[in-house]
Amino acid sequence: MKKFLRHALLAACCITCPLDGQESTQGSTIVSPSTLSLFLVLDTDNASREKAAHTLSTPGKLIHTLVKEELRRPVPGLWAAYAGMCTFSDYQGQISFPRRNIDEEVTLLVTQKIKPIVFSGATVHRFTVAEGAPYALYTITRKSARDTFFWEIVSAELPPNRAISPFTLILFAKPEDIHLPTDLIITNGSPNLLLPTIGVARGANLTLNTLLFFKVNQFFAPVVRAYRYTDDRFATLLMP
């Protein structure tokens, strides 16, 4: 719960968007009415967790702080694509897109290799996971019970032709390097979707992931950000 509140606060500080479902404007700038975001943090193995638990059981406020920060260190530089757009995790480990899907379910695909299916030499019909490339597919659904919203994560499979649906959120990484929580994750009912925090394995090769993504990056438009200054805040706004 503390981790969720911390990341929710970071998201609120980093991205300011209207929540009433209407587009807002500043001059001629059109701002996306809602966002799809997630945080990436460095995952730890069992040995690291046991060592951290032992360290945290000993006195010393400073060492407690250092160990806790190590366990939730953000992971910058991991590329993602969604609805024809691409971006990478920032120094806080945050990935953000203008939200395009209208339902309460997000499909998450983790793979290093996708390929376009092109019609007439220029029109991209769809993307597929490359033949033989490993992948992991998840459906992340926001549900509610007794006025409490939560995320439920379920593993899924691609169709036999390995086609990727248009509004799939793609993380370019080895499937074994990306670890999703297995428990229900408490969230809220905001149109700004803050997905569960995702762990990235220590030693994941982000450089190789980037090079593989650059084979198809010309098919995706970068996320465009606008910046707004006011008397009491600095806001980053995502363009639709």
C-alpha positions in Angstrom: 0.0 0.0 0.0 2.8 2.4 0.8 4.5 1.7 -2.5 1.2 2.3 -4.4 0.7 5.6 -2.6 4.2 6.7 -3.3 4.0 5.9 -7.0 0.5 7.5 -7.2 1.9 10.7 -5.8 4.8 10.6 -8.2 2.4 10.2 -11.1 0.3 13.1 -9.9 3.4 15.3 -9.6 4.8 14.4 -13.0 1.7 14.4 -15.1 -1.2 16.8 -14.7 -4.2 16.1 -16.9 -7.9 17.0 -16.6 -10.0 14.3 -15.1 -13.4 15.3 -16.5 -13.0 13.4 -19.8 -12.8 16.7 -21.8 -9.8 17.9 -23.7 -8.2 21.1 -22.4 -6.3 23.7 -24.4 -3.7 26.2 -23.8 -3.5 28.4 -26.8 -3.5 26.0 -29.7 -2.1 23.0 -27.7 -4.5 20.1 -27.3 -3.8 18.0 -24.2 -4.7 14.4 -23.8 -7.7 14.1 -21.4 -6.4 11.0 -19.6 -3.2 8.9 -19.4 -2.0 5.3 -19.1 1.1 5.0 -16.8 3.2 2.5 -15.0 6.4 2.4 -13.0 9.4 0.1 -13.4 11.5 -0.8 -10.4 14.6 -2.9 -10.0 13.6 -6.4 -8.9 15.5 -8.4 -6.4 16.2 -12.1 -6.0 15.5 -14.1 -2.9 19.0 -13.8 -1.6 18.9 -10.0 -1.8 15.5 -10.0 -0.1 16.8 -12.1 2.8 19.9 -9.9 3.2 17.7 -6.8 3.2 15.3 -8.3 5.7 18.3 -9.1 8.0 19.7 -5.6 7.6 16.4 -3.9 8.3 16.0 -5.9 11.5 19.1 -4.1 12.9 19.1 -0.6 14.4 20.2 2.3 12.2 17.9 4.7 10.5 20.4 5.6 7.7 21.0 2.0 6.7 17.3 1.3 6.6 16.8 4.2 4.2 19.6 3.1 1.9 18.4 -0.5 1.7 14.8 0.5 1.1 15.9 2.9 -1.7 18.0 0.0 -3.2 15.0 -2.3 -3.2 12.8 0.2 -5.1 15.4 1.7 -7.4 13.6 2.9 -10.6 14.6 1.5 -14.0 15.1 4.1 -16.7 15.6 3.5 -20.4 13.2 0.6 -21.2 11.3 1.2 -24.4 7.5 0.7 -24.7 4.9 1.1 -27.5 1.2 1.6 -27.4 -1.5 2.7 -29.9 1.1 3.8 -32.5 3.2 5.7 -30.0 6.5 4.9 -28.4 8.5 6.2 -25.4 10.9 4.9 -22.7 10.9 4.9 -19.0 12.3 8.1 -17.4 14.7 8.5 -14.5 11.8 7.8 -12.1 11.1 4.5 -14.0 7.8 6.0 -15.3 6.2 5.2 -18.7 3.3 7.3 -19.7 1.0 7.4 -22.8 -2.1 9.3 -23.7 -4.9 6.8 -23.0 -6.6 5.3 -26.0 -8.5 2.3 -24.8 -11.9 3.1 -23.3 -12.5 -0.1 -21.4 -11.1 -1.2 -18.0 -8.8 -3.8 -19.4 -5.2 -3.3 -20.6 -3.3 -5.9 -22.5 0.4 -6.0 -21.8 2.9 -7.8 -24.1 6.5 -8.4 -23.2 8.8 -9.4 -26.0 12.0 -8.2 -27.7 10.9 -8.8 -31.3 7.9 -7.7 -33.3 7.4 -7.3 -37.0 5.0 -5.3 -39.1 2.6 -6.9 -41.6 2.6 -4.4 -44.5 0.0 -4.0 -47.3 0.7 -2.4 -50.7 4.3 -1.7 -49.7 3.4 1.2 -47.3 0.4 0.5 -45.1 1.0 -1.3 -41.9 -2.0 -3.6 -41.3 -0.9 -4.9 -37.9 2.1 -6.1 -35.9 2.9 -9.6 -34.9 5.4 -11.2 -32.5 8.3 -12.5 -34.7 8.2 -16.2 -35.3 10.1 -18.1 -32.6 10.5 -15.0 -30.4 9.5 -15.6 -26.7 6.8 -13.5 -25.3 4.6 -13.1 -22.2 1.0 -11.7 -22.5 -1.1 -10.4 -19.6 -4.5 -8.9 -19.2 -4.6 -6.3 -16.5 -8.2 -5.5 -15.5 -9.5 -2.9 -13.2 -12.4 -4.2 -11.1 -14.3 -3.0 -8.1 -15.9 -4.5 -5.0 -17.6 -2.5 -2.2 -16.4 0.8 -3.6 -12.8 -0.5 -3.7 -11.0 -0.6 -7.0 -8.2 -3.1 -7.7 -6.1 -4.5 -10.5 -6.3 -8.2 -11.4 -3.5 -9.7 -13.6 -4.1 -12.8 -15.6 -1.7 -14.6 -18.1 -3.0 -14.9 -21.6 -1.9 -16.2 -25.1 -1.7 -14.7 -28.5 -3.7 -16.1 -31.3 -2.0 -18.7 -33.6 -0.9 -16.0 -36.1 0.7 -14.1 -33.2 -1.2 -10.9 -34.1 -1.0 -8.0 -31.6 -4.1 -6.0 -31.0 -3.8 -2.3 -31.8 -4.1 -1.1 -28.2 -1.7 -3.5 -26.6 1.0 -2.0 -24.3 4.3 -3.5 -25.4 7.4 -3.6 -23.3 10.5 -4.4 -25.3 12.3 -6.8 -23.0 12.9 -10.5 -22.4 9.8 -12.0 -20.8 11.8 -13.6 -18.0 13.2 -10.1 -17.1 9.8 -8.6 -16.4 8.0 -9.6 -13.2 4.4 -8.6 -12.5 2.7 -8.9 -9.1 0.6 -11.9 -8.5 -1.7 -10.4 -5.8 -4.6 -8.0 -6.3 -3.3 -4.4 -6.4 -5.4 -1.6 -4.9 -6.0 1.3 -7.2 -8.6 4.1 -7.8 -11.4 4.8 -10.3 -9.7 7.7 -12.1 -9.7 7.8 -15.9 -5.9 8.2 -15.5 -4.9 4.5 -15.4 -1.9 3.8 -13.1 -1.0 0.2 -13.7 0.6 -2.0 -11.0 4.3 -1.4 -10.5 6.4 -3.9 -12.5 9.7 -5.4 -11.5 12.7 -5.6 -13.8 15.3 -8.2 -13.2 18.7 -7.2 -12.0 21.1 -7.5 -15.0 18.4 -7.0 -17.7 20.2 -6.0 -21.0 18.5 -2.6 -21.7 21.0 -1.8 -24.5 20.1 -4.9 -26.5 16.4 -4.3 -26.0 16.9 -0.8 -27.4 18.8 -2.0 -30.4 16.1 -4.5 -31.2 13.4 -1.9 -30.8 15.2 0.5 -33.2 14.4 -2.1 -36.0 10.8 -1.1 -35.8 10.8 2.4 -34.2 10.1 4.1 -37.5 6.6 2.7 -37.3 5.8 4.5 -34.0 5.4 8.2 -33.3 7.2 9.5 -30.2 5.0 10.7 -27.3 4.9 14.5 -27.5 5.0 16.4 -24.2 4.0 20.0 -23.6 5.2 21.9 -20.5 3.2 24.3 -18.5 4.4 26.7 -15.8 2.2 28.2 -13.2 2.9 30.1 -10.0 2.8 26.9 -7.8 3.7 24.0 -10.1 5.5 22.7 -13.2 3.4 20.3 -15.2 4.2 17.9 -18.0 1.3 17.4 -20.3 0.9 14.5 -22.8 -0.3 15.3 -26.3 -3.0 13.2 -27.8 
